[in-house]
Amino acid sequence: MAARRELVVSFGEMLIDFVPTVAGVSLAEAPAFVKAPGGAPANVAIAVARLGGGAAFVGKLGDDEFGRMLAAILRDNGVDAGGVVFDSGARTALAFVTLRADGEREFMFYRNPSADMLLTADELNVDVIKRAAVFHYGSISLIAEPCRTAHLRAMKVAKEAGALLSYDPNLREALWPSLEEARTKILSIWDQADIVKVSEVELEFLTGINSVEDDVAMKLWRPTFKLMLITLGDQGCKYYTKDFRGAVPSYKVQQVDTTGAGDAFIGSLLRKIVQDPSALQDKKKLEAVIKFANACGAITATKKGAIPSLPKEEEVLRLMEKA
């Protein structure tokens, strides 16, 4: 019997985050910045590969120093970059991001337009997408054309090839023309996913209700879903399937930087699900997968930066054994 496909393909943006050298200041107050590779879909691909899984990334970068650097980072981390294309007329996206003293993250994006927004449907590497066991994406690629059409086409190709569709909206309010448009477009592809992950902030944004109770979460449930996850930061995660639901606590760690923790969580969860898809129908197995994913997210929050903090399996198992 042929081996089961275990490739996770991520679609969307990869960019350079510029992070202040000093913590707890606004962007205007920062004395200097260091560059860090970022972009949620790319983080997810690297999270999968870091855990020994098969991962590929599909997206567009600028044909510039930063774009070439990001493509090299994917390859160096074991991610198939065959779905990456380059644009000679647009730059790689940049984001300046800081965690202010009041605990709020502040973003300033340079994208007008950046290369990732200009990916066309014709530029998609369909062969890579068709190999996916899971096709994972966010909502930033829905903001502008032609990338939005490319995104919808990629979802269709993946679904027709038998992939599970995984959706993490990864809300970035500052990138959208309006909050109403963000809500409408994020929900425009909601029904097509098999797996959806939202944070408690996104749950409130999409429902308009400041609560993580089950009756609020179920407003986002669709009968087509195989799994819906509500991440609660250091409080762990609530999960919902057709037949059962529950909550899994996280691990207590000393948090340094939560950037990328959600990407580590979903990447590790997808890695485990492609290894054993039956976990989606088995409460005990699924809770074990979510425990592992919670540990990955927790470890990522103990170090600075997203990609450098993404753990290997031995590190995750050590944390789980200690707890």
C-alpha positions, 0 to 999 in steps of 0.5 A: 500500500502506498504511503499516506501523503503527509505534506502540509502546504502553506499559502500566503505572505512571507515578509520581514518584521523589524523589531525594536532593540528595546522592549516596551516602547512604541515604534516612534520611540524605538532607538533601532530595529533588528530584522526578523523573517515572518509572515504567518503562513511561512511560520506555519510551514517552518513549524511543520518542517522543524518537527520533521514533517513535509512542508511547502510554501506557495507565495510571492516575494520581491526579487530583491535582497530580502526576498532572496533571503526569505526564500533561502530561510525556507530552504534552510529550514527544510521547506519546499520553496518550489511554490515561491515566485519572484516579482521584479517590479515590487518589493518584499513586504516589511512590517515594523512591530513592537510590544508597547509597555501597555502590552499592546502590539503595534504594527506599521506595514509597508505594502503598497503594493508588496510582491505577495499582493501581486501573486496571480492565479497563473503563477501558482505552482499547481503541482505543489498544491496538488500534493498537499495532505493539508492546504493551510492559509490565512486571510491577508491574501484575501485583501487585494487583487490579484492575490485574492483570486490566486488564493481562491484558485489555490483552495479549489485546486487543493480541495479537488486534489483531496487536501484538508483545508486549514484556515487561520484568519490571523487578523491584522486590522491595520491592513484592511480598508475597514473592519467591516470589509475585514469581517466580510472577507474573512467570513466569505471563505469560512464555509469551505474550511475543514479545520479553523483556528481562531484566537479569542480576539478573533472570536470577539471580532467575528461574533461581536461578543466578548466571551469564549463560552461555547454558545458564542464559539458555536456561532462560528461553527459550520456543519462542514467543519472537521475541527474548530479551535479557539486558542486562549493564549496561556490558558490553552485551547478549546476545541469542537468537532461534530461529535465531541468538544473540550478544552486542553490547558497549556503549559506554564512558561516564562513568556518573552515574546508571543510572536509566532506562538499561534503559528507554532500551535497550528503548524504542530497540530497539522503535522500530527494530523497528517501523521494520523488523520483518525485523531479528528474522530477520536477524542483521546487522540485529538486531545493528545495532539492539542497538548503537543500543539499547546507545548509548541506554542508555549515554547515559542513564547519563551524566546524572541522572534517567531522562526528562531523560536519554533521548537524541534520535537525533542524540545516539545517532549521534554516540556511535556515530560516535565509538566 
